[in-house]
Amino acid sequence: MDLSKKLSEWEQAGLIDAATRVRIETHEGSGRRSLQLYALLGLGTVSVGLGVISVVAANWDGMSGATKLGADLLLAVALAAGTFVSWRRGMALASDVLVIIYGAIPSVLSDCC
């Protein structure tokens, strides 16, 4: 939706005045965040996550059963907490993706102990 077009329509219809339009444009323009910032943060998070997974996978055969179980439980708790937080904040896509990953843990780590 083009905000300036919508505000022009509202101003012409008499719903808002010029001062209100300026205040709305100022308010809406001040809170914008860059898509590049989110992309960079996402790539960084994925890179760190893949690094941790790689270290654990490289040492998987040398780990004891209790360590493997602990890593599995830690991952499950982290995903459950992330799902809950994203659900509470209304981030439906993020919570759905985390639920899918959470559901895939038993099948991926079925040979845990």
C-alpha distances in whole Angstrom, upper triangle without the diagonal:
4,6,9,8,8,11,13,13,14,16,18,18,20,18,18,20,20,21,19,16,18,18,15,14,17,16,13,14,17,16,15,17,17,17,20,22,21,22,25,26,25,28,30,30,31,34,35,35,37,39,40,40,43,45,45,46,48,51,50,54,55,53,55,54,53,51,49,49,48,45,44,44,42,39,39,39,36,34,35,34,31,30,30,28,25,26,26,23,21,20,21,21,23,26,26,27,29,31,31,33,35,36,37,39,43,43,42,45,47,50,49,53
4,6,5,6,9,10,11,13,14,16,17,19,17,17,18,17,19,17,14,15,16,13,11,15,15,12,12,16,16,14,17,17,17,21,22,22,23,26,27,27,29,31,32,33,35,37,37,38,41,42,42,44,47,47,48,50,52,52,56,57,56,58,57,56,53,52,51,50,47,46,46,44,42,42,41,39,37,37,36,33,32,33,31,28,28,29,26,24,23,24,24,26,29,29,30,32,34,34,36,38,39,40,42,46,46,45,47,50,53,52,56
4,5,5,6,9,10,11,12,14,15,16,15,14,15,14,15,13,10,12,13,9,8,11,12,9,10,13,14,13,16,17,18,21,22,22,24,27,27,28,30,32,32,33,36,37,38,39,42,43,43,45,48,48,49,51,53,53,57,58,56,58,57,56,54,52,52,50,48,47,47,44,42,42,41,39,37,37,36,33,32,33,30,27,28,28,25,23,23,25,25,27,29,30,31,33,35,35,37,39,40,41,43,46,47,46,48,51,54,53,56
4,5,5,6,9,10,10,12,14,15,14,13,14,12,14,12,9,10,12,10,8,11,13,11,11,14,16,15,18,19,20,23,24,25,26,29,30,30,33,34,35,36,39,40,41,42,44,46,46,48,50,51,52,54,56,56,60,61,59,61,61,59,57,56,55,54,51,50,50,48,45,45,45,42,40,41,39,36,36,36,34,31,32,32,28,27,27,28,28,30,33,33,34,36,38,39,40,42,44,45,47,50,50,50,52,55,57,56,60
4,5,5,6,9,10,11,12,14,14,13,14,14,16,15,11,13,15,13,11,15,16,14,14,18,19,18,21,22,22,25,27,27,28,31,32,32,34,37,37,38,40,42,42,44,46,47,48,50,52,53,53,56,58,58,61,63,61,63,62,61,59,57,57,55,53,52,51,50,47,47,46,44,42,42,41,38,37,38,35,33,33,33,30,28,28,29,29,31,34,34,35,37,39,40,41,43,44,45,48,51,51,50,53,55,58,58,61
4,5,5,6,9,10,11,12,11,11,13,13,15,13,10,13,14,11,11,15,15,13,14,18,18,18,21,22,23,26,27,27,29,32,32,32,35,37,37,38,41,42,42,44,46,47,48,50,52,52,53,56,58,57,61,62,60,62,61,60,58,56,55,54,52,51,50,48,46,45,45,42,40,40,39,36,35,36,34,31,31,31,28,26,26,27,28,30,32,32,34,36,37,38,40,42,43,44,46,49,50,49,52,54,57,57,60
4,5,5,6,9,10,11,9,8,10,9,11,9,6,9,11,9,9,12,13,12,13,16,18,18,21,23,24,27,28,28,30,32,33,33,36,38,38,39,42,43,43,45,47,48,49,51,53,54,55,57,59,59,62,64,62,63,62,61,59,57,57,55,53,52,51,49,47,47,46,43,42,42,40,37,37,37,34,32,32,31,28,27,28,29,30,32,34,34,36,38,39,40,42,44,45,46,48,51,52,51,54,56,59,58,62
4,5,5,6,9,10,10,9,10,9,12,11,8,11,13,12,11,15,16,15,16,19,21,21,24,25,26,29,30,31,32,35,36,36,38,40,41,42,44,46,46,48,50,51,52,54,56,57,57,60,62,62,65,67,65,67,66,64,62,61,60,59,56,55,55,53,50,50,49,47,45,45,44,41,40,40,38,35,36,35,32,31,31,32,33,35,37,38,39,41,42,43,45,47,48,49,51,55,55,54,57,59,62,61,65
4,5,5,6,9,9,9,11,12,15,13,11,14,16,14,14,18,18,17,18,22,23,23,26,27,28,31,32,32,34,37,37,37,40,42,42,43,46,47,47,49,51,52,53,55,57,58,58,61,63,62,66,67,65,67,66,65,63,61,60,59,57,55,55,53,51,50,50,47,45,45,44,41,40,40,38,35,35,35,32,30,31,32,32,35,37,37,39,41,42,43,45,47,48,49,51,54,54,54,57,59,62,61,65
4,5,5,6,5,6,9,10,13,10,9,12,14,12,13,16,17,16,18,21,22,22,26,28,29,32,33,32,34,37,37,37,40,42,42,43,46,47,47,49,52,52,53,55,57,57,58,61,63,62,66,67,65,67,65,64,62,61,60,58,56,55,54,52,50,49,49,46,44,44,43,40,39,39,37,34,34,33,31,29,30,31,32,34,36,37,38,40,42,43,45,46,47,49,51,54,54,54,57,59,62,61,64
4,5,5,6,5,6,7,10,9,7,11,13,12,13,16,17,17,18,21,23,23,27,29,30,33,34,34,36,38,39,39,42,44,44,45,48,49,49,51,53,54,55,57,59,60,61,63,65,65,68,69,67,69,68,67,64,63,62,61,58,57,57,55,53,52,51,49,47,47,45,43,42,42,39,37,37,36,33,32,33,34,35,37,39,40,41,43,45,46,48,49,50,52,54,57,57,57,59,62,65,64,67
4,5,8,8,9,10,13,13,11,14,17,15,16,19,20,20,21,24,26,26,30,31,32,35,36,36,38,41,41,42,44,46,46,48,50,52,52,54,56,57,57,59,62,62,63,65,67,67,71,72,70,72,70,69,67,66,65,63,61,60,59,57,55,55,54,51,50,50,48,45,45,44,42,40,40,39,36,34,35,36,37,39,41,42,43,46,47,48,50,51,52,54,56,59,59,59,62,64,67,66,69
4,6,8,10,12,15,14,13,16,18,16,17,21,21,21,23,26,27,27,31,33,33,37,38,37,39,42,42,42,45,47,47,48,51,52,52,54,56,57,57,60,62,62,63,66,67,67,70,72,70,71,70,69,67,65,64,63,61,59,59,57,55,54,53,51,49,49,47,45,44,43,41,39,38,38,35,33,35,35,37,39,40,41,43,45,46,47,49,50,51,53,55,58,59,59,61,63,66,66,69
4,6,7,10,12,11,11,15,16,15,17,20,20,20,22,25,26,27,31,33,34,38,38,38,40,43,43,43,46,48,47,49,52,53,53,55,57,58,58,61,63,63,64,67,68,68,71,73,71,72,71,69,67,66,65,63,61,60,59,57,55,55,53,51,50,49,48,45,44,44,41,39,39,38,35,34,35,36,38,40,41,42,44,46,47,48,50,51,53,55,57,59,60,60,62,64,68,67,70
4,7,10,12,10,10,14,14,13,15,18,18,18,21,23,24,25,29,31,32,35,36,35,38,40,40,40,43,45,45,46,49,50,50,52,54,55,55,58,60,60,61,64,65,65,68,70,67,69,67,66,64,63,61,60,58,57,56,54,52,51,50,48,46,46,44,42,41,40,38,36,35,34,32,30,32,33,35,37,38,39,41,43,44,45,47,48,49,51,53,56,57,57,59,61,64,63,66
4,7,8,6,7,10,11,10,12,15,15,16,18,20,21,23,27,29,31,34,34,34,36,39,38,39,42,43,43,45,48,48,49,51,53,54,54,57,59,59,60,63,64,64,68,69,66,68,67,65,63,62,61,59,57,56,55,53,51,51,49,47,46,45,43,41,40,40,37,35,35,34,31,30,32,33,35,36,38,39,41,42,44,45,47,48,50,51,53,56,57,57,59,61,64,63,66
4,6,5,6,9,10,11,12,14,16,17,18,20,22,24,28,30,32,35,35,35,38,40,40,41,43,45,45,47,49,50,50,53,55,55,56,59,60,61,62,64,66,66,70,71,68,70,69,67,65,64,63,61,59,59,57,55,54,53,52,49,48,48,46,43,43,42,40,38,38,36,34,33,34,36,37,39,40,42,43,45,46,48,49,51,52,54,56,59,60,59,61,64,67,65,68
4,5,5,6,9,10,11,12,14,15,16,18,21,22,26,28,30,33,33,34,36,38,38,39,42,43,44,46,48,49,49,52,53,54,55,57,59,60,61,63,65,65,69,70,68,69,69,67,65,64,63,61,59,58,57,55,53,53,52,49,48,48,46,43,43,43,40,38,38,37,34,33,34,36,37,39,41,42,43,45,47,48,49,51,53,54,56,59,60,59,61,64,66,65,68
4,5,5,6,9,10,11,12,14,15,17,19,21,25,27,30,32,32,33,36,37,37,39,41,42,42,45,47,47,48,51,52,53,54,56,58,59,60,62,64,64,68,68,66,68,67,65,63,62,62,59,57,57,56,53,52,52,50,48,47,47,44,42,42,41,38,37,37,36,33,32,34,36,37,38,40,42,43,44,46,48,49,50,52,53,55,58,59,58,60,63,66,64,67
4,5,5,6,9,10,10,12,14,15,17,19,23,26,28,31,30,31,34,35,35,36,39,40,40,42,45,45,46,48,50,51,52,54,56,56,58,60,62,61,65,66,64,65,64,63,61,60,59,57,55,54,53,51,49,49,47,45,44,43,41,39,39,38,35,34,34,32,29,29,30,33,34,35,37,38,40,41,43,45,46,47,49,50,52,55,56,55,57,60,63,61,64
4,5,5,6,9,10,11,12,14,16,18,21,23,25,28,28,29,31,33,33,35,37,39,39,41,43,44,44,47,49,49,50,53,54,55,56,59,60,60,64,65,63,64,64,62,60,59,58,56,54,53,52,50,48,48,47,44,43,43,41,38,38,38,35,33,34,32,29,28,29,31,32,34,36,37,38,40,42,43,44,46,48,49,51,54,55,54,56,59,61,60,63
4,5,5,6,9,10,10,12,15,16,20,22,25,27,27,28,31,32,32,34,36,37,38,40,42,43,44,46,48,48,50,52,53,54,56,58,59,60,63,64,62,64,63,62,59,58,58,56,53,53,52,50,48,48,47,44,43,43,41,38,39,38,35,33,34,33,30,29,30,32,33,34,36,38,39,40,42,44,45,46,48,50,51,54,55,54,56,59,61,60,63
4,6,5,6,9,10,11,13,15,19,22,24,27,26,27,30,31,31,33,35,36,36,39,41,41,42,45,46,47,48,50,52,53,54,56,58,58,62,62,60,62,61,59,57,56,55,53,51,51,50,47,46,46,44,41,41,41,38,36,36,35,32,31,32,30,27,27,28,31,32,32,34,36,37,38,40,42,43,44,46,48,49,52,53,53,54,57,60,58,61
4,5,5,6,8,10,12,13,17,20,22,25,24,25,28,29,29,30,33,34,34,36,39,39,40,42,44,45,46,48,50,50,52,54,56,56,59,60,58,60,59,57,55,54,53,51,49,49,48,45,43,43,42,39,38,38,36,34,34,33,30,28,29,28,24,24,25,27,28,29,31,33,34,35,37,39,40,41,43,45,46,49,50,50,51,54,57,55,59
4,5,5,6,8,11,12,15,17,20,22,22,23,26,27,28,29,31,33,33,35,37,38,39,41,43,44,45,47,49,49,51,53,55,55,58,59,57,59,58,57,55,54,53,51,49,48,48,45,43,43,42,39,38,39,37,34,34,34,31,29,30,29,25,25,25,28,28,29,31,33,34,35,37,39,40,41,43,45,46,49,50,49,51,54,56,55,58
4,6,5,6,9,11,14,17,20,22,22,23,25,27,27,28,31,32,32,35,36,37,38,40,42,43,44,46,48,49,50,52,54,54,58,58,56,58,58,56,54,53,52,50,48,48,47,44,43,43,41,39,38,38,36,33,34,34,30,29,30,29,25,25,26,29,29,30,32,34,34,35,38,39,40,41,44,45,46,49,50,49,51,54,56,55,58
4,6,5,7,10,13,16,19,21,21,21,24,26,25,27,30,30,30,33,35,35,36,39,40,41,42,44,46,46,48,50,52,52,56,56,54,56,55,53,51,50,50,47,45,45,44,41,40,40,38,36,35,35,33,30,31,30,27,25,27,25,22,22,23,26,27,27,29,31,32,33,35,37,37,38,41,42,43,47,48,47,48,51,54,52,55
4,6,6,7,11,14,16,19,18,19,22,23,23,24,27,28,28,30,33,33,34,36,38,39,40,42,44,45,46,48,50,50,54,54,52,54,53,52,49,48,48,46,44,43,42,40,38,38,37,34,33,33,31,29,29,29,26,24,25,24,20,20,20,23,24,24,26,28,29,30,33,34,35,36,38,40,41,44,45,44,46,49,51,50,53
4,6,6,10,12,14,17,17,18,20,22,22,24,26,27,28,30,32,32,33,36,37,38,40,41,43,44,45,47,49,49,53,54,52,54,54,52,50,49,48,46,44,44,43,40,39,39,38,35,34,35,32,30,30,30,27,25,27,26,22,22,22,25,25,25,28,30,30,31,34,35,35,37,39,40,42,45,46,45,46,49,52,50,54
4,6,9,12,15,17,16,17,20,21,21,23,25,26,26,29,31,31,32,35,36,37,38,40,42,43,44,46,48,48,52,52,51,52,52,51,48,47,47,45,42,42,42,39,37,38,36,33,33,34,31,28,29,29,26,24,26,25,21,22,22,25,25,25,28,30,30,31,33,35,35,36,39,40,41,45,46,44,46,49,51,49,52
4,6,10,13,15,14,14,18,19,18,20,23,23,23,26,28,28,29,32,33,34,35,37,39,40,41,43,45,45,49,49,47,49,49,47,44,44,43,41,39,39,38,35,34,34,33,30,29,30,27,25,25,25,22,20,22,21,18,18,18,21,22,21,24,26,26,27,30,31,31,33,35,36,37,41,42,41,42,45,47,46,49
4,7,9,12,11,12,15,16,16,18,20,21,22,24,26,26,27,30,31,32,34,36,37,38,39,41,43,43,47,48,46,48,48,46,44,43,43,41,38,38,38,35,33,34,33,29,28,30,27,24,25,26,22,20,22,22,18,19,18,21,20,20,23,25,25,26,29,30,30,32,34,35,36,40,40,39,41,44,46,45,48
4,7,9,7,8,11,12,12,14,17,17,18,20,22,23,24,26,28,29,30,32,34,35,36,38,40,40,44,45,43,45,45,43,41,40,40,38,35,35,35,32,30,31,30,27,26,27,25,22,23,24,21,19,22,21,18,18,17,20,19,18,21,23,23,24,27,28,28,29,32,33,33,37,38,36,38,41,43,42,45
4,5,5,7,9,10,11,13,15,16,17,19,20,22,23,25,26,28,29,30,32,34,35,36,38,39,43,44,42,45,44,43,40,39,40,38,35,35,35,32,30,31,31,27,27,28,27,23,24,26,23,20,23,24,20,20,18,21,19,19,22,24,23,24,27,28,27,30,32,32,33,37,37,35,37,41,43,41,45
4,5,5,6,9,10,11,12,14,15,16,18,20,21,22,24,26,27,28,30,32,32,34,37,37,41,42,40,43,43,42,39,37,38,36,33,33,34,31,28,30,29,26,25,27,26,22,23,25,22,19,22,23,20,19,17,19,17,17,20,21,20,22,25,25,25,27,30,29,31,34,34,33,35,38,40,39,42
4,5,5,6,8,10,10,12,14,15,16,18,20,21,22,24,25,27,29,30,31,32,35,36,39,40,39,42,42,41,38,37,38,36,33,33,34,31,28,30,30,26,25,28,27,23,24,26,24,21,24,25,22,22,19,22,19,18,22,23,21,23,26,26,25,28,30,30,31,35,35,32,34,38,40,38,42
4,5,5,6,9,10,11,12,14,15,17,18,20,21,23,24,26,27,29,30,32,34,34,38,39,37,40,40,39,36,35,36,34,31,31,32,29,26,28,28,24,23,26,24,21,22,24,21,19,23,23,20,21,18,21,19,17,21,23,21,22,25,26,24,27,30,29,30,34,34,32,33,37,39,37,40
4,5,5,6,9,10,10,12,14,15,16,18,20,21,22,24,26,27,28,30,32,32,36,37,35,38,38,37,34,33,33,31,28,28,29,26,24,25,25,21,20,23,21,18,19,21,18,16,19,20,17,18,15,17,15,14,17,19,17,18,21,22,21,23,26,26,27,30,31,29,30,34,36,34,38
4,5,5,6,9,10,11,12,14,15,16,18,20,21,22,24,26,26,28,30,31,35,36,35,37,37,37,34,32,33,31,28,28,29,27,24,25,26,22,21,24,23,19,20,23,21,18,21,23,20,20,17,19,16,15,18,19,17,18,22,22,21,23,26,25,26,30,30,27,29,33,35,34,37
4,5,5,6,9,10,10,12,14,15,16,18,20,21,23,24,25,27,29,30,34,34,33,36,36,36,32,31,32,31,27,28,29,26,24,26,26,22,22,24,23,20,22,24,22,20,23,24,22,22,19,21,19,17,20,22,19,20,24,24,22,24,27,26,27,30,31,28,30,33,35,33,37
4,6,5,6,9,10,11,12,14,15,17,18,20,21,23,24,26,28,28,32,33,31,34,34,33,30,29,30,28,25,25,26,23,21,23,22,19,18,21,20,16,19,21,18,17,20,21,19,20,17,19,17,15,18,20,17,17,21,22,20,22,25,24,24,28,29,26,28,31,33,31,34
4,5,5,6,9,10,10,12,14,15,16,18,20,21,22,24,26,26,30,31,30,32,32,32,29,27,28,26,23,23,24,22,19,21,21,17,16,19,19,15,17,19,17,15,19,21,18,19,15,17,15,12,16,17,14,15,18,18,17,19,22,21,22,25,26,23,25,28,30,29,32
4,5,5,6,9,10,10,12,14,15,16,18,20,21,22,25,25,29,30,29,32,32,32,28,27,28,27,23,24,25,23,20,22,23,19,18,22,21,18,20,23,21,19,22,24,22,22,19,20,18,15,19,20,16,17,21,20,18,21,23,22,22,26,26,23,25,28,30,29,32
4,5,5,6,9,10,11,12,14,15,17,19,20,21,23,24,28,28,27,30,31,30,27,26,27,25,22,23,24,21,19,21,22,18,18,21,20,17,20,22,20,19,23,24,22,23,20,22,19,17,20,21,18,18,22,21,19,21,24,23,23,26,27,24,25,29,30,28,31
4,5,5,6,9,10,11,12,14,16,17,18,20,22,22,26,27,25,28,28,27,24,23,24,22,19,19,21,18,15,18,18,14,14,18,17,14,16,19,17,16,20,21,20,21,18,19,17,14,16,18,15,14,18,18,16,18,21,20,19,23,24,21,22,26,27,25,28
4,6,5,6,9,10,10,12,14,15,16,18,20,20,24,25,24,27,27,27,23,22,23,22,18,19,20,18,15,18,19,15,15,18,18,15,17,20,19,17,21,23,21,22,19,20,17,14,17,17,14,14,17,17,14,17,19,18,18,21,21,19,20,24,25,24,27
4,5,5,6,9,10,10,12,14,15,16,19,20,23,24,23,26,27,27,23,22,24,23,19,20,22,19,17,20,21,17,17,21,21,18,20,23,22,21,24,26,25,26,22,23,21,18,20,21,18,17,21,20,17,19,22,20,20,23,23,20,21,25,26,24,27
4,5,5,6,9,10,11,13,14,15,17,18,22,22,21,24,25,24,21,20,22,20,16,18,19,16,15,18,18,15,16,19,19,17,19,22,21,20,24,25,24,25,22,24,21,18,20,22,18,17,20,20,17,19,22,20,19,23,23,20,20,24,25,23,26
4,5,5,6,9,10,11,12,14,16,16,20,21,19,22,22,22,19,17,19,17,14,15,16,14,11,14,16,12,13,16,16,14,17,20,19,18,21,23,23,24,21,22,19,16,18,19,15,14,17,17,13,15,18,16,15,19,19,16,17,21,21,20,23
4,5,5,6,9,10,10,12,14,15,18,19,19,22,22,22,19,17,20,19,15,16,18,16,13,17,18,16,15,19,20,17,19,23,22,21,24,27,26,27,23,24,21,18,20,20,17,16,19,18,14,17,19,17,16,19,19,15,16,20,20,19,22
4,5,5,6,9,10,11,13,14,17,18,17,21,22,22,18,17,20,19,15,17,19,17,15,18,20,17,17,21,21,19,22,25,24,24,27,29,28,29,26,27,24,21,23,24,20,19,22,21,18,19,22,20,18,21,21,18,18,22,22,20,23
4,5,5,6,9,10,11,12,16,16,15,18,19,18,15,14,16,15,11,13,15,13,11,15,16,14,15,19,19,17,20,23,22,22,25,27,27,28,25,26,24,21,22,23,19,18,20,20,16,17,20,18,16,19,20,16,16,19,19,17,20
4,6,5,6,8,10,10,14,15,14,17,17,18,14,13,15,14,11,12,15,13,11,14,16,14,14,18,19,18,20,23,23,22,25,27,27,28,25,25,23,20,21,21,18,16,19,18,14,15,18,15,13,16,16,13,12,16,16,15,18
4,5,5,6,9,10,13,14,14,17,18,19,16,14,17,17,13,15,18,16,14,18,20,18,18,22,23,21,23,26,26,26,29,31,31,32,28,29,26,23,24,25,21,20,22,21,17,19,21,18,16,19,18,15,15,18,17,16,19
4,5,5,6,9,12,12,12,15,17,17,14,13,16,15,12,14,17,16,14,18,20,18,19,22,23,22,24,27,27,27,30,32,32,33,30,31,28,25,26,27,24,22,24,23,19,20,23,20,18,20,20,16,16,19,18,16,18
4,6,5,6,9,10,9,12,13,14,10,9,12,12,9,11,14,13,12,15,17,16,17,20,21,21,23,25,26,26,29,31,31,32,29,30,28,25,25,25,22,20,22,21,17,18,20,17,15,17,17,14,12,16,15,12,15
4,5,5,8,10,10,13,14,16,13,11,14,14,11,12,16,15,14,17,19,18,19,22,23,23,24,27,28,28,30,32,33,33,30,30,28,25,26,26,22,21,22,21,17,18,20,17,14,16,16,12,11,14,13,12,14
4,6,8,9,10,14,15,17,14,13,16,17,14,16,19,18,17,20,22,21,22,25,26,26,28,30,31,31,33,36,36,37,34,34,31,28,29,29,26,24,26,25,21,22,23,20,18,20,19,16,15,17,15,14,16
4,6,5,6,10,12,14,11,10,14,14,12,14,17,17,16,20,22,21,22,25,26,26,28,30,31,31,34,36,36,37,35,35,33,30,30,30,27,25,27,26,22,22,24,21,18,19,20,16,14,17,15,13,14
4,5,5,9,10,12,9,8,11,12,10,12,15,15,15,17,20,20,20,23,25,25,26,29,30,30,32,34,35,36,33,33,31,29,28,28,25,23,24,23,20,20,21,18,15,16,16,13,11,13,11,9,11
4,6,8,10,13,11,10,13,15,13,15,18,18,18,20,23,23,24,26,28,28,30,32,33,34,36,38,39,40,37,37,35,32,32,32,29,27,28,26,23,23,24,21,18,18,18,15,13,14,11,10,11
4,7,10,12,10,10,13,14,14,15,18,19,19,21,23,24,25,27,29,29,31,33,34,35,37,39,40,41,38,38,37,34,33,34,31,29,29,29,25,25,26,23,20,20,21,18,15,17,14,12,12
4,7,8,6,6,10,11,10,12,15,15,16,18,20,21,22,24,26,26,28,30,31,32,34,36,37,38,36,36,34,31,31,31,29,26,27,26,23,22,24,21,18,18,19,17,14,15,13,10,10
4,5,5,6,9,10,11,12,14,15,17,18,20,21,23,24,26,27,29,30,32,33,35,36,38,39,37,37,36,33,32,32,30,27,28,27,24,23,24,22,19,18,20,18,14,15,13,10,8
4,5,5,6,8,10,10,12,14,15,16,18,20,21,22,24,26,27,28,30,31,33,34,36,37,35,35,34,31,30,30,28,25,25,25,22,21,21,20,16,15,17,16,12,12,10,7,5
4,5,5,6,9,10,10,12,14,15,16,18,20,21,22,24,25,27,28,30,31,33,34,36,34,34,33,30,29,30,28,25,25,25,22,20,21,21,17,16,18,17,14,14,13,9,8
4,5,5,6,9,10,10,12,14,15,16,18,20,21,22,24,26,27,28,30,31,33,34,33,33,32,29,27,28,26,23,24,24,21,19,21,20,16,16,18,16,13,15,13,10,9
4,5,5,6,9,10,11,12,14,15,17,18,20,21,22,24,26,27,28,30,32,33,31,31,29,27,25,26,24,21,21,21,18,17,18,16,13,13,15,13,9,11,10,6,7
4,5,5,6,8,10,10,12,14,15,16,18,20,21,22,24,26,27,28,30,31,30,29,29,26,24,25,23,20,20,20,17,15,16,16,12,11,14,13,9,11,10,7,7
4,5,5,6,9,10,10,12,14,15,16,18,20,21,22,24,25,27,28,30,28,29,28,25,23,25,23,20,20,21,18,16,17,17,13,14,17,15,12,14,14,10,11
4,6,5,6,9,10,10,12,14,15,16,18,20,21,22,24,26,27,28,26,27,26,22,21,22,20,17,18,19,15,14,16,15,11,13,15,13,10,13,13,10,11
4,5,5,6,9,10,11,12,14,15,16,18,20,21,22,24,26,27,25,25,24,21,19,20,18,15,15,16,13,11,12,12,8,9,12,10,8,10,11,8,10
4,5,5,6,8,10,10,12,14,15,16,18,20,21,22,24,26,24,24,24,21,19,20,19,15,15,16,14,11,13,13,10,11,14,13,11,13,14,11,12
4,5,5,6,9,10,11,12,14,15,16,18,20,21,23,24,23,23,23,19,18,20,18,14,15,17,14,12,15,15,11,13,16,15,13,16,17,13,15
4,6,5,6,9,10,10,12,14,15,16,18,20,21,22,20,21,20,16,15,17,15,11,12,13,10,9,12,12,9,11,14,12,11,14,16,13,15
4,5,5,6,9,10,10,12,14,15,16,18,20,21,19,19,19,16,14,15,14,10,10,12,9,6,9,10,8,10,13,12,11,14,16,13,16
4,5,5,6,8,10,10,12,14,15,16,18,20,19,19,19,16,14,16,15,11,12,14,12,9,12,14,11,13,17,16,15,17,19,16,18
4,5,5,6,9,10,11,12,14,15,17,18,17,18,17,14,13,15,14,10,12,14,11,9,13,14,12,15,18,16,16,19,20,18,20
4,5,5,6,9,10,10,12,14,15,16,14,15,14,11,9,11,10,6,8,10,8,6,10,11,10,13,15,15,15,17,20,18,21
4,5,5,6,9,10,10,12,14,15,14,14,15,12,9,11,11,8,8,11,10,7,10,13,12,14,17,17,17,19,21,19,22
4,5,5,6,9,10,11,12,14,14,15,15,12,10,13,13,10,11,14,13,11,14,16,15,17,20,20,19,22,24,22,24
4,5,5,6,8,10,11,12,11,12,12,9,8,11,10,7,9,12,11,10,14,15,15,18,20,19,20,22,25,23,25
4,6,5,6,9,10,11,9,9,10,7,5,8,9,6,7,10,10,9,12,14,14,17,19,19,20,22,25,23,26
4,6,5,6,9,10,10,11,13,10,7,11,12,9,10,13,14,12,14,17,17,19,22,22,22,24,27,25,28
4,5,5,6,9,9,11,12,10,8,12,13,11,12,15,15,14,17,19,19,22,24,24,24,27,30,28,30
4,5,5,6,5,7,9,6,5,9,10,9,11,14,14,14,16,18,19,22,24,23,24,27,30,28,31
4,5,5,6,6,9,8,6,9,11,10,10,14,15,14,16,19,20,22,24,24,25,27,30,29,32
4,5,8,9,12,11,9,12,15,13,14,17,18,17,19,22,23,25,27,27,28,30,33,31,34
4,6,9,11,10,10,13,15,14,15,18,19,19,21,23,24,27,29,29,29,32,35,33,36
4,6,9,9,9,11,13,14,14,17,18,18,20,23,24,27,28,28,30,32,35,34,36
4,6,6,6,9,10,11,12,15,16,16,18,20,22,25,26,26,27,30,33,31,35
4,6,5,6,9,10,11,12,14,15,16,18,20,23,24,24,26,28,31,31,34
4,6,5,6,9,10,11,12,14,15,17,19,22,22,22,24,27,30,29,32
4,5,5,6,9,10,11,12,14,15,17,20,21,21,22,25,28,27,30
4,5,5,6,9,10,10,12,14,16,18,20,20,21,23,27,26,29
4,5,5,6,9,10,11,13,15,17,18,18,20,22,26,25,28
4,5,5,6,9,10,11,13,16,16,16,18,20,24,23,26
4,5,5,6,8,10,11,14,15,15,16,19,22,21,24
4,5,5,6,9,10,13,14,14,16,18,21,20,23
4,5,5,6,9,11,12,12,15,16,20,19,23
4,5,5,7,10,10,10,12,14,17,17,20
4,5,6,8,10,10,11,13,17,16,19
4,6,7,8,10,11,12,16,16,19
4,6,6,6,9,10,13,14,17
4,6,5,6,8,11,10,14
4,6,5,5,9,9,12
4,6,5,9,10,13
4,6,8,9,13
4,6,5,9
4,5,8
4,6
4
